[in-house]
């Protein structure tokens, strides 16, 4: 129930960084409905938990970009 604004660009940038740093997308679902639900309702696994070579500070930045609550 929200309009699309500049915050969607931040989220997309977070997903792009996630894929660049980790080598995979944050949510790997084949069903489009499940994929949308994952993006709306689930937290991604933090980058530094998947790939320990990624600094935790960078992982936190990506996590902030991908926050579900736009505020």
C-alpha positions in Angstrom: 0.0 0.0 0.0 2.9 2.4 -0.7 3.9 4.3 -3.7 7.2 3.6 -5.5 9.8 6.2 -4.8 13.6 6.6 -4.4 13.7 4.0 -1.6 13.1 1.2 -4.2 16.4 2.3 -5.8 18.2 1.8 -2.5 16.7 -1.7 -2.2 17.7 -2.6 -5.7 21.2 -1.3 -5.1 21.4 -3.5 -2.0 20.3 -6.5 -4.0 22.9 -5.7 -6.7 25.7 -5.4 -4.1 24.5 -8.6 -2.4 24.8 -10.5 -5.7 28.2 -8.9 -6.5 29.7 -9.7 -3.2 28.2 -13.1 -2.6 27.7 -14.5 -6.0 24.1 -15.3 -5.6 20.8 -13.5 -5.1 19.5 -13.0 -1.6 16.4 -15.0 -2.2 16.5 -18.0 -4.6 12.9 -18.9 -5.3 11.6 -20.3 -8.6 8.0 -19.4 -8.0 7.4 -15.7 -8.7 4.8 -15.4 -5.8 7.3 -17.0 -3.4 10.0 -14.7 -4.6 7.9 -11.6 -4.1 6.8 -12.8 -0.6 10.5 -13.4 0.3 11.4 -9.8 -0.7 8.5 -8.4 1.2 8.6 -10.5 4.4 11.9 -12.3 4.9 15.3 -11.1 6.0 18.2 -12.0 3.8 21.1 -14.0 5.3 23.8 -11.5 6.1 26.7 -11.4 3.7 29.4 -12.0 6.3 27.6 -15.1 7.4 27.7 -16.6 3.9 31.1 -15.4 2.9 33.4 -14.6 5.9 35.8 -12.6 3.6 33.2 -9.9 3.3 33.8 -7.3 6.1 30.9 -7.1 8.6 30.7 -3.3 8.1 30.0 -3.8 4.3 27.5 -6.5 5.2 25.7 -4.1 7.5 25.6 -1.4 4.7 24.0 -3.9 2.3 21.6 -5.0 5.1 20.5 -1.4 5.7 19.9 -0.9 1.9 17.7 -3.9 1.9 15.6 -3.1 5.0 11.9 -3.9 4.8 10.7 -0.9 6.7 11.2 2.1 4.4 11.5 4.6 7.3 
